[in-house]
Amino acid sequence: MTSRVLLVSAATSASLRQARFDDGGSIDDGGAARARAAAGGLPPAARARTSPGLRCRETAAALGLDGVAALAVPELAGLDVGRWRGRTLDEVGAAEPEAVGRWLTDPDCAPHGGESVRDLCARVGRWLVDTQALEGRTLAVVEPEVVRAAVVDALGLPATVFWRLDVPPLSMTELSGRAGRWNLRLGRPPAAPEAE
């Protein structure tokens, strides 16, 4: 049995445009419009999941997934950045330059009092293990860092590459797995898939 996980990164928000650590805000009008336009290009899925954050839930609704009961899953929550939440990277970098430097280079570091990158990768990896036991495609609308964590964990990459993975808004990343092994499918266009 092959399991497929299609990760769709959340639409744009004011926080994203300002390089602000997630503050729980809504997607912006442009992001919502792009998500509605992409709705018809998603492949069929057996189930839909989202990160619990507002931005992901709103993106899922704009993609038309609210009708298929997109369930918010705690394991898919974005990276907990503790006291940095809601602040811009520039603000934090000016106030705590050494802490930001350590955080961006050491995946075990969590100077903000939240979660380390390695912990995020492990948390998302546990969700992938559970999901691999499910037949059919799981479509999950998640924060970009959850996509990074899934790719790092699924491919067995060192956690140090986490920050080198770019995940644009509304991009799709597909993992297919069987027998405890995942493959990454790159370059999926937002259009109906061919017969699989």
Rosetta silent file (secondary structure, phi, psi, omega in degrees, C-alpha in Angstrom):
SEQUENCE: MTSRVLLVSAATSASLRQARFDDGGSIDDGGAARARAAAGGLPPAARARTSPGLRCRETAAALGLDGVAALAVPELAGLDVGRWRGRTLDEVGAAEPEAVGRWLTDPDCAPHGGESVRDLCARVGRWLVDTQALEGRTLAVVEPEVVRAAVVDALGLPATVFWRLDVPPLSMTELSGRAGRWNLRLGRPPAAPEAE
SCORE:     score description
SCORE:     0.000 S_00000001
   1 L     0.000  131.235  176.551    0.000    0.000    0.000 S_00000001
   2 L  -103.788  131.308  176.061    1.301    3.426   -0.952 S_00000001
   3 E  -104.737  142.056  177.682    0.385    6.427    1.130 S_00000001
   4 E  -123.486  137.451  176.974    0.540    9.939   -0.304 S_00000001
   5 E  -125.930  117.803  176.534    0.798   13.173    1.633 S_00000001
   6 E  -105.366  114.060  179.984    0.300   16.433   -0.240 S_00000001
   7 E   -97.754  122.254  177.795    1.469   19.390    1.824 S_00000001
   8 E  -111.715  122.090 -179.684    0.097   22.772    0.761 S_00000001
   9 E   -76.998  148.577 -175.201    1.735   25.770    2.393 S_00000001
  10 L   -61.711  156.714  177.207   -0.570   28.455    3.750 S_00000001
  11 L   -70.514  168.030 -177.545   -1.526   31.577    1.796 S_00000001
  12 L   -68.138  154.308  177.353    0.135   34.924    2.430 S_00000001
  13 E  -142.440  168.430  176.904   -0.597   37.081    5.445 S_00000001
  14 H   -59.909  -40.193  179.432    0.549   40.455    6.718 S_00000001
  15 H   -60.411  -44.248  179.916    2.906   38.672    9.139 S_00000001
  16 H   -62.787  -44.288 -179.526    4.536   36.725    6.341 S_00000001
  17 H   -64.644  -27.802 -178.541    5.013   39.840    4.230 S_00000001
  18 L   -94.731    6.695 -174.908    6.620   41.643    7.199 S_00000001
  19 L    52.440   46.159 -178.589    8.928   38.696    8.080 S_00000001
  20 E  -104.055  135.028  174.362    7.091   38.542   11.409 S_00000001
  21 L   -58.697  138.649 -172.959    6.973   35.376   13.500 S_00000001
  22 L   -43.971  128.924  179.692    3.430   34.066   13.276 S_00000001
  23 L  -113.960   12.111  178.482    1.098   36.186   15.357 S_00000001
  24 L    80.666   12.542 -177.653   -2.059   34.185   14.720 S_00000001
  25 L   -78.029  169.533 -179.254   -3.330   36.648   12.101 S_00000001
  26 L   -78.740  163.242  170.428   -5.529   36.013    9.085 S_00000001
  27 E   -70.179  155.631 -179.866   -4.482   35.500    5.506 S_00000001
  28 L   -87.324  171.398 -176.008   -4.588   38.682    3.443 S_00000001
  29 H   -59.917  -41.238  179.207   -7.047   39.412    0.621 S_00000001
  30 H   -64.213  -42.158  177.948   -4.506   38.568   -2.077 S_00000001
  31 H   -63.919  -40.379  178.318   -3.645   35.260   -0.430 S_00000001
  32 H   -64.534  -41.903  179.356   -7.303   34.356   -0.088 S_00000001
  33 H   -63.881  -43.127  178.834   -7.952   35.174   -3.750 S_00000001
  34 H   -65.459  -36.874  177.625   -4.989   33.058   -4.901 S_00000001
  35 H   -65.859  -43.302  177.849   -6.152   30.167   -2.713 S_00000001
  36 H   -61.831  -38.840  179.701   -9.681   30.336   -4.156 S_00000001
  37 H   -67.201  -30.357 -178.641   -8.186   30.373   -7.674 S_00000001
  38 H   -84.641  -10.499 -173.418   -6.070   27.287   -6.877 S_00000001
  39 H   -53.885  -42.027 -177.837   -8.975   25.336   -5.386 S_00000001
  40 H   -73.428  -12.226 -176.773   -9.850   23.515   -8.593 S_00000001
  41 H   -95.640    4.644  179.217   -6.263   22.401   -9.171 S_00000001
  42 L   -83.719  139.953  176.951   -5.887   20.221   -6.097 S_00000001
  43 L   -71.178  158.228  178.372   -5.881   16.459   -6.616 S_00000001
  44 L   -64.084  147.534 -178.958   -8.573   14.414   -4.892 S_00000001
  45 L  -134.628  148.468  176.713   -7.762   13.356   -1.342 S_00000001
  46 L   -74.000  -26.693 -178.281   -9.128   10.743    1.035 S_00000001
  47 E  -156.669  155.362  177.653   -8.766   13.198    3.910 S_00000001
  48 E  -124.236  140.501  179.178   -7.803   16.794    4.640 S_00000001
  49 E  -133.625  159.180  174.915   -5.806   18.085    7.592 S_00000001
  50 E  -140.539  159.019  163.494   -4.533   21.506    8.653 S_00000001
  51 L   -64.667  152.278 -179.085   -2.152   23.077   11.072 S_00000001
  52 L   -71.969  -13.121 -177.478   -4.282   24.457   13.923 S_00000001
  53 L   -64.783  150.758 -178.028   -3.268   28.068   13.182 S_00000001
  54 H   -56.454  -43.559 -177.488   -5.820   30.520   11.784 S_00000001
  55 H   -58.422  -41.437 -179.828   -3.829   31.157    8.600 S_00000001
  56 H   -72.117  -40.088  179.057   -3.867   27.465    7.681 S_00000001
  57 H   -65.522  -39.799  177.303   -7.532   26.973    8.536 S_00000001
  58 H   -67.870  -37.717  176.893   -8.485   30.021    6.445 S_00000001
  59 H   -62.969  -44.308  178.765   -6.342   28.796    3.551 S_00000001
  60 H   -59.400  -42.340  178.681   -8.038   25.389    3.718 S_00000001
  61 H   -64.503  -43.134  179.753  -11.456   27.055    3.620 S_00000001
  62 H   -65.381  -29.493  177.227  -10.430   29.244    0.651 S_00000001
  63 L   -78.563   -4.343  179.484   -9.194   26.097   -1.119 S_00000001
  64 L    85.668   17.306 -176.604  -12.657   24.609   -0.623 S_00000001
  65 H   -88.082   -8.448  179.666  -11.541   22.015    1.929 S_00000001
  66 H   -64.841  -26.228  178.828  -13.997   23.011    4.640 S_00000001
  67 H   -74.115  -15.543  178.740  -16.600   20.882    2.872 S_00000001
  68 H  -109.555   24.105  175.308  -14.447   17.765    3.311 S_00000001
  69 L    55.743   65.354  175.163  -13.937   18.314    7.045 S_00000001
  70 L   -69.064  110.209 -175.232  -10.353   19.536    7.142 S_00000001
  71 E   -87.404  128.435  175.820   -9.358   18.464   10.633 S_00000001
  72 E   -76.635  129.037 -174.967   -6.872   20.619   12.579 S_00000001
  73 L  -117.530  120.330 -178.349   -4.065   18.407   13.897 S_00000001
  74 H   -55.764  -35.235 -179.428   -1.883   19.560   16.843 S_00000001
  75 H   -64.023  -17.775 -179.277    1.159   17.671   15.492 S_00000001
  76 H   -98.175   11.627  178.013    1.056   19.930   12.424 S_00000001
  77 L   -62.064  151.052  176.438    1.287   23.178   14.394 S_00000001
  78 L   -64.997  169.881  179.667    3.906   25.668   13.260 S_00000001
  79 L   -60.604  127.216  177.648    7.222   26.040   15.071 S_00000001
  80 L   -78.193  110.459 -178.481    6.726   27.373   18.599 S_00000001
  81 L  -101.310   20.209  172.527    8.993   30.439   18.777 S_00000001
  82 H    50.891 -127.051 -174.706    8.129   31.268   22.365 S_00000001
  83 H   -70.972   -8.785  177.676    8.632   34.904   23.311 S_00000001
  84 H   -81.745  -10.677 -176.976    9.532   35.857   19.698 S_00000001
  85 L   -52.844  130.954  176.988    5.935   35.258   18.567 S_00000001
  86 L    84.667   -9.867  179.404    4.546   38.320   16.771 S_00000001
  87 L   -94.416  155.979  177.134    7.914   40.091   16.522 S_00000001
  88 E   -82.210  157.799  176.962    9.803   40.642   13.258 S_00000001
  89 H   -61.588  -36.580  176.984   13.070   38.886   12.577 S_00000001
  90 H   -62.627  -42.587  178.968   14.734   42.321   12.362 S_00000001
  91 H   -61.842  -46.847 -178.755   13.424   43.267   15.822 S_00000001
  92 H   -67.920  -39.797  179.369   14.620   40.034   17.377 S_00000001
  93 H   -63.141  -36.630  178.413   17.929   40.209   15.509 S_00000001
  94 H   -71.149  -37.769 -177.749   18.589   43.724   16.818 S_00000001
  95 H   -82.261  -34.844 -174.341   17.707   42.785   20.401 S_00000001
  96 L  -136.848   61.162 -174.138   19.231   39.286   20.504 S_00000001
  97 H   -59.842  -39.311 -179.687   21.717   38.893   17.618 S_00000001
  98 H   -66.883  -39.865 -179.794   23.663   36.020   19.201 S_00000001
  99 H   -64.536  -42.854  178.805   20.475   34.121   20.002 S_00000001
 100 H   -64.728  -42.103  178.212   19.176   34.479   16.440 S_00000001
 101 H   -59.305  -44.581  177.741   22.544   33.377   15.067 S_00000001
 102 H   -63.964  -43.871 -177.538   22.539   30.244   17.235 S_00000001
 103 H   -61.402  -38.035 -178.037   18.915   29.489   16.366 S_00000001
 104 H   -79.430  -11.009 -177.950   19.590   29.681   12.622 S_00000001
 105 H  -119.136  -20.809 -177.840   22.633   27.391   12.794 S_00000001
 106 L  -116.635  106.779 -176.463   21.974   24.938   15.634 S_00000001
 107 L   -66.332  -10.137  177.714   18.841   22.801   15.170 S_00000001
 108 L   -93.963   -3.250 -173.462   18.878   21.877   18.872 S_00000001
 109 L   -90.646  137.462  176.303   18.778   25.506   20.010 S_00000001
 110 L  -140.599   66.438 -175.463   15.600   27.248   21.222 S_00000001
 111 L   -66.030  -14.206  179.975   16.739   30.567   22.720 S_00000001
 112 L   -82.374   -5.600 -179.353   13.199   31.951   22.429 S_00000001
 113 L    85.884    5.390  179.179   11.937   29.484   25.014 S_00000001
 114 L   -99.754 -126.414 -172.659    9.837   27.584   22.485 S_00000001
 115 L  -111.942  144.600  176.130   10.649   24.539   20.408 S_00000001
 116 L   -81.414  161.144  176.531   13.861   23.617   18.600 S_00000001
 117 H   -60.607  -41.414 -179.956   13.953   22.835   14.896 S_00000001
 118 H   -62.542  -39.796  177.728   14.973   19.252   15.698 S_00000001
 119 H   -64.232  -40.521  176.876   11.952   18.886   17.999 S_00000001
 120 H   -60.813  -46.754 -179.891    9.667   20.216   15.251 S_00000001
 121 H   -59.983  -40.562  179.040   11.123   17.728   12.739 S_00000001
 122 H   -66.470  -41.862  179.977   10.593   14.864   15.196 S_00000001
 123 H   -62.283  -47.356  179.752    6.998   15.936   15.941 S_00000001
 124 H   -67.342  -35.486  177.135    6.098   16.163   12.237 S_00000001
 125 H   -61.640  -39.110  176.817    7.951   12.893   11.621 S_00000001
 126 H   -63.025  -39.030  177.732    5.741   11.104   14.156 S_00000001
 127 H   -64.650  -40.255  178.561    2.686   12.404   12.297 S_00000001
 128 H   -61.794  -40.603  178.154    4.128   11.102    9.016 S_00000001
 129 H   -59.401  -46.640  178.931    4.604    7.633   10.528 S_00000001
 130 H   -63.655  -39.018 -177.471    0.952    7.579   11.591 S_00000001
 131 H   -71.056  -30.278 -178.757   -0.167    8.915    8.216 S_00000001
 132 H   -64.502  -20.749  178.705    1.826    6.332    6.292 S_00000001
 133 L   -79.339   -7.631 -177.795   -0.492    3.663    7.671 S_00000001
 134 L   -95.048  138.614  178.103   -3.475    5.314    5.921 S_00000001
 135 L   -83.537  147.151  178.305   -4.470    4.394    2.409 S_00000001
 136 E    87.751 -178.050 -175.204   -4.998    7.119   -0.159 S_00000001
 137 E   -89.904  135.321  171.094   -3.912   10.732   -0.261 S_00000001
 138 E  -106.613  123.251  177.091   -3.832   13.011    2.755 S_00000001
 139 E  -104.052  124.709 -177.481   -3.923   16.694    1.859 S_00000001
 140 E  -127.716  126.659  175.169   -2.588   18.945    4.618 S_00000001
 141 E   -95.051  116.949 -170.330   -2.531   22.752    4.665 S_00000001
 142 E  -138.630  167.573  174.992    0.393   23.677    6.871 S_00000001
 143 L   -70.779  153.902 -179.194    2.878   26.388    7.758 S_00000001
 144 H   -55.710  -36.606 -178.737    6.064   26.512    5.634 S_00000001
 145 H   -68.440  -24.623  175.610    8.197   25.270    8.528 S_00000001
 146 H   -71.842  -38.038  175.126    6.022   22.146    8.769 S_00000001
 147 H   -61.443  -47.301  178.882    6.730   21.420    5.082 S_00000001
 148 H   -57.287  -47.677 -178.439   10.463   21.854    5.771 S_00000001
 149 H   -61.575  -40.944  179.676   10.268   19.562    8.800 S_00000001
 150 H   -63.294  -43.770 -179.782    8.369   16.891    6.841 S_00000001
 151 H   -65.806  -45.235  179.406   10.933   16.891    4.034 S_00000001
 152 H   -58.325  -48.952 -177.447   13.873   16.799    6.465 S_00000001
 153 H   -68.789  -47.168 -175.026   12.370   13.908    8.413 S_00000001
 154 H   -62.493  -36.818 -177.642   10.998   11.912    5.475 S_00000001
 155 H   -93.878   -0.792  179.964   14.261   11.973    3.543 S_00000001
 156 L    66.665   32.917  179.584   16.475   11.513    6.590 S_00000001
 157 L   -78.589  154.440  173.749   18.252   14.809    5.947 S_00000001
 158 L   -66.403  141.687 -177.716   20.352   16.464    8.620 S_00000001
 159 H   -61.917  -17.599  178.882   18.288   19.031   10.530 S_00000001
 160 H   -65.845  -16.944  179.211   20.899   21.653    9.637 S_00000001
 161 H   -86.035   -5.632 -176.427   19.395   21.895    6.119 S_00000001
 162 H   -47.269  -50.403 -175.434   16.000   23.007    7.509 S_00000001
 163 H   -75.571   -5.926 -179.385   16.610   26.734    6.866 S_00000001
 164 H   -95.420    1.975  178.631   17.893   26.056    3.346 S_00000001
 165 L  -100.231  117.468  178.536   14.516   24.812    2.113 S_00000001
 166 L   -92.585  133.479 -178.524   12.338   27.559    0.633 S_00000001
 167 L  -129.857   97.325  179.572    8.583   27.018    0.766 S_00000001
 168 L   -69.430  157.013  176.369    6.542   29.663   -1.081 S_00000001
 169 L   -57.866  139.858  177.564    2.907   30.343   -0.142 S_00000001
 170 L    62.010   20.813  175.348    0.403   27.902   -1.671 S_00000001
 171 L   -83.663  154.796 -178.714    3.142   25.617   -2.985 S_00000001
 172 E  -114.094  132.518  177.743    2.544   21.869   -3.064 S_00000001
 173 E  -127.411  125.062 -177.350    5.020   19.268   -1.834 S_00000001
 174 E  -115.440  133.147  173.402    4.139   15.604   -2.179 S_00000001
 175 E  -114.138  136.434  173.276    5.553   12.676   -0.267 S_00000001
 176 E  -123.790  136.897 -174.069    4.690    9.102   -1.176 S_00000001
 177 E  -139.051  152.005  177.020    5.541    6.285    1.161 S_00000001
 178 E  -157.653  139.051  174.402    5.524    2.564    1.519 S_00000001
 179 L    54.814   42.477  175.686    7.160    0.178    3.967 S_00000001
 180 L    77.559   11.853 -178.768    8.653    2.917    6.155 S_00000001
 181 E  -128.176  138.191 -179.953   10.265    4.811    3.292 S_00000001
 182 E  -113.098  148.242  170.595    9.230    8.122    1.748 S_00000001
 183 E  -119.968  149.770  179.636    9.896    9.622   -1.676 S_00000001
 184 E  -105.931  128.803  176.339    9.635   13.309   -2.519 S_00000001
 185 E  -105.659  117.552 -178.031    7.817   14.407   -5.645 S_00000001
 186 L   -99.779  150.855  170.029    8.984   17.785   -6.864 S_00000001
 187 L    79.217   23.684  178.082    7.362   20.161   -9.308 S_00000001
 188 L   -69.827  121.969  177.144    3.706   19.204   -9.050 S_00000001
 189 L   -76.785  155.555  178.728    1.713   21.852  -10.913 S_00000001
 190 L   -80.404   67.503  178.770   -1.570   23.091   -9.398 S_00000001
 191 L  -143.139  161.730 -179.462   -3.688   21.164  -11.879 S_00000001
 192 L   -57.343  135.226 -177.429   -5.632   17.921  -11.785 S_00000001
 193 L   -74.220  157.378  172.030   -3.224   14.962  -11.760 S_00000001
 194 L   -69.869  170.481  178.122   -3.045   12.368  -14.499 S_00000001
 195 L   -58.975  134.613 -178.459   -4.369    8.925  -13.656 S_00000001
 196 L  -114.372    0.000    0.000   -2.215    7.412  -10.942 S_00000001
